[in-house]
Amino acid sequence: MSAICRFSVHEYMHGKSTETAPHVHGKARSGTRKAPIAHPPRRFDVKPGADAHALPVRTDWRIPAGMTGTIDQIVARLNALELELEAELARKRAGLKYGLERGRARFEEEVVRRHRELRTHLARYVFSARPMVWITAPVIYSLIVPFAIVDLWASAYQAVCFRVYGIPQVQRHRYLVFDRSGLAYLNAIEKLNCAYCSYVNGVIAYVREIGARTEQYWCPIKQACRVIDAHARYAGFEEFGDGEHYHDRLKVLQADIRTAKDPADPLAD
């Protein structure tokens, strides 16, 4: 089966670094590629008013030793491009006259004043909405119940089971970010909507990483056909149908997941 059925570019573009595979006499041992570890890229923090062309660009990233396969080299190049993208986004933030200070977004005072002028008055926002929007609102917000249950249950699961398996627990606060409430051009309802979306999507990302670590420990085998938007760890799983190396590879991946680390705080200076 072709590699197209197994991999997608998107799998490699989201937050992972690759460590050196075990070596024998200077060469990577066949069938023991090191599993990617989910590490969302570091956020490049800039101060308000910074020169967009004077911002640092990561140039120290290199292809780790032991990554000799064509696929591994593509993964390495994509990781390097991801770092370059983060630097470019930092330049864009500087152009919008805001930066990150102690984990919070800070705008220049003149920008804040302009944002307040752009805010839609709450009464106008409410009465200009179509009736069907308000009728469907309870349906949207009713999802808070199942998502809160999943959040609580997944947290309890990893607190109990990950200790038994020796897997580091996923740090929930790294996935739940609520910084859009500080935008002065949003009214109260818009801020509530943003907070709700931040929570739901943060829970999805948090639970996905819990599931990814569980899958790497218990069943790190690729599917026969391409998986749409597979999690970051999937690319390092054993090939479908490779029974000769599976159990040896399983031990390697289980050892790897026991040393998994959460990424550095993306909002840290």
C-alpha positions in Angstrom: 0.0 0.0 0.0 1.4 3.4 -0.9 2.6 5.8 1.7 -0.2 8.2 0.8 -2.7 5.9 2.4 -0.6 5.9 5.6 0.4 9.5 6.1 -0.9 13.1 5.7 1.1 16.3 5.8 -1.2 17.6 8.5 -0.2 14.8 10.9 3.3 16.1 10.9 2.5 19.8 11.1 1.1 19.9 14.6 3.5 19.9 17.5 6.0 17.2 17.7 9.7 16.8 18.0 11.7 13.7 17.2 14.4 12.1 19.2 17.3 9.9 18.1 16.5 6.3 17.4 18.5 3.5 19.0 21.8 2.9 17.2 23.8 -0.2 16.5 27.4 0.4 15.2 26.5 3.9 14.2 23.4 3.0 12.2 19.8 3.3 13.2 18.3 -0.1 14.1 15.7 -1.3 11.6 12.1 -1.0 12.8 13.0 1.1 15.8 12.2 4.7 14.8 11.6 6.8 17.8 8.0 7.9 18.3 7.3 11.6 17.9 6.6 13.3 21.2 3.8 15.8 21.1 5.3 19.2 21.6 3.3 22.2 20.3 5.8 24.8 18.9 7.1 27.5 21.2 5.3 30.8 21.0 7.6 33.7 20.1 6.7 36.5 22.4 7.1 40.1 21.4 6.6 43.4 23.1 4.1 46.0 21.8 5.7 48.3 19.3 8.6 46.0 18.6 10.3 46.3 15.2 8.7 43.5 13.1 11.8 43.0 11.1 14.1 42.8 14.1 12.4 39.8 15.7 14.4 36.6 16.2 14.0 33.6 13.8 14.9 30.1 15.0 17.8 28.9 12.9 19.3 26.4 15.3 16.9 23.6 14.5 18.5 20.7 12.7 17.6 17.2 11.6 18.4 15.0 14.6 20.9 12.2 14.2 19.3 8.8 13.3 16.6 10.2 11.1 17.7 8.7 7.8 14.5 7.7 6.1 12.8 9.9 3.6 9.7 10.2 5.7 11.7 11.2 8.8 13.5 13.8 6.8 10.2 15.3 5.6 9.0 15.3 9.2 12.2 17.2 10.2 11.8 19.8 7.4 8.1 20.3 8.4 9.1 20.9 12.0 11.7 23.5 10.9 9.0 25.2 8.7 6.6 25.2 11.7 9.2 27.1 13.8 9.6 29.6 10.9 5.9 30.0 10.8 5.8 30.8 14.5 8.4 33.5 14.0 6.4 35.0 11.2 3.2 35.0 13.4 5.2 36.8 16.1 6.1 39.5 13.5 2.4 39.8 12.7 1.6 40.3 16.4 4.1 43.1 16.5 2.4 44.8 13.6 -0.9 44.6 15.5 0.8 46.5 18.4 0.4 43.9 21.1 2.7 41.5 22.8 2.7 38.8 25.5 3.7 39.8 29.0 3.6 37.3 31.8 1.2 35.1 29.8 -1.3 37.9 29.0 -1.8 39.9 25.8 -1.1 43.6 26.2 -2.1 46.2 23.6 -0.9 49.8 23.4 -3.2 52.3 24.9 -4.2 53.9 21.6 -5.2 50.5 20.3 -7.3 49.8 23.3 -9.2 53.0 22.8 -9.8 52.2 19.2 -11.1 48.7 20.2 -13.6 50.2 22.6 -14.9 52.4 19.8 -15.4 49.3 17.6 -17.4 47.4 20.2 -21.0 46.7 19.3 -23.4 47.9 22.0 -25.0 45.0 23.8 -28.6 46.0 23.2 -28.0 46.4 19.4 -26.2 43.1 19.3 -29.1 41.3 21.0 -32.0 42.9 18.9 -30.2 42.6 15.6 -29.8 38.8 15.9 -32.1 36.6 13.8 -34.8 34.8 15.9 -33.5 31.4 14.9 -30.1 32.3 16.4 -31.6 32.8 19.8 -33.8 29.7 19.5 -30.8 27.5 18.7 -28.6 29.1 21.4 -29.8 26.7 24.2 -28.9 23.7 21.9 -25.4 25.0 21.5 -24.8 25.7 25.2 -26.4 22.4 26.2 -23.1 20.8 25.1 -21.4 22.2 28.1 -22.9 19.3 30.1 -21.4 16.3 28.1 -18.1 18.2 27.6 -17.8 18.9 31.3 -18.4 15.2 32.1 -15.8 14.1 29.5 -13.4 16.7 31.0 -13.9 15.4 34.5 -14.0 11.7 33.5 -10.8 11.9 31.4 -9.0 13.7 34.2 -10.0 11.0 36.7 -9.0 8.3 34.2 -5.5 9.5 33.7 -5.1 10.3 37.4 -5.7 6.7 38.2 -4.5 4.7 35.2 -1.6 6.7 34.0 0.0 6.2 37.4 -0.3 2.5 37.0 1.1 2.5 33.5 3.9 4.9 34.4 2.7 7.5 31.8 3.1 11.2 32.7 -0.2 12.9 33.1 -1.3 15.5 30.6 -1.3 18.9 32.1 -4.8 20.2 31.6 -4.0 23.9 32.0 -1.7 23.8 29.0 -4.7 23.1 26.7 -7.3 25.5 28.2 -6.5 29.1 27.2 -8.9 32.0 27.9 -7.2 35.2 26.7 -9.9 36.6 24.3 -11.8 38.1 27.2 -9.3 40.9 27.2 -10.3 42.1 23.8 -12.0 45.5 24.2 -13.9 45.3 20.9 -16.0 42.3 22.1 -19.1 42.9 24.1 -20.2 40.7 27.1 -22.1 38.1 25.0 -19.3 37.8 22.5 -16.8 37.3 25.3 -19.0 34.6 26.7 -19.2 32.9 23.3 -15.4 33.0 23.0 -14.9 31.6 26.5 -17.3 28.7 25.7 -15.5 27.9 22.4 -12.1 28.1 24.2 -13.3 25.6 26.8 -14.9 23.1 24.4 -12.0 23.1 22.0 -9.5 23.1 24.8 -11.1 20.0 26.3 -11.1 18.3 22.9 -7.3 18.9 22.6 -6.7 17.8 26.2 -8.7 14.6 25.9 -7.1 13.9 22.5 -3.6 13.9 24.0 -4.8 11.6 26.8 -6.1 9.3 24.1 -2.9 9.6 22.1 -0.8 8.5 25.0 -3.1 5.7 25.8 -3.0 4.5 22.2 0.8 4.6 22.1 1.0 2.5 25.2 -1.6 -0.1 24.3 -2.0 -0.3 20.5 0.6 1.8 18.5 -0.2 0.4 15.1 -1.1 2.5 12.1 -4.4 1.8 10.3 -4.3 0.3 6.9 -5.6 3.4 5.2 -5.0 7.1 5.8 -6.4 8.5 9.0 -7.8 12.0 8.6 -6.2 14.5 11.1 -4.4 11.9 13.1 -2.8 12.9 16.4 0.8 13.9 16.6 2.0 10.6 18.0 0.4 8.5 15.2 3.3 9.0 12.7 5.7 7.0 15.0 3.4 4.0 15.3 4.4 0.6 13.9 3.4 -0.2 10.3 0.1 -2.1 9.7 0.9 -5.8 9.2 4.5 -5.7 10.4 4.1 -8.6 12.9 7.8 -9.4 12.9 8.8 -6.3 14.6 5.6 -5.3 16.5 6.3 -6.6 20.0 9.9 -5.2 20.0 8.6 -1.9 18.7 5.8 -1.9 21.3 8.4 -2.1 24.1 10.2 0.9 22.5 7.1 3.0 22.3 5.9 2.1 25.8 9.3 3.2 27.1 9.1 6.4 25.1 5.7 7.3 26.4 6.9 6.9 30.0 9.3 9.8 29.4 6.8 12.0 27.6 6.8 15.6 28.6 4.3 18.4 28.2 5.4 21.4 26.1 6.7 24.5 27.7 3.9 27.0 28.6 3.1 28.6 25.2 2.3 31.9 26.9 5.4 32.0 29.0 8.0 34.7 28.4 
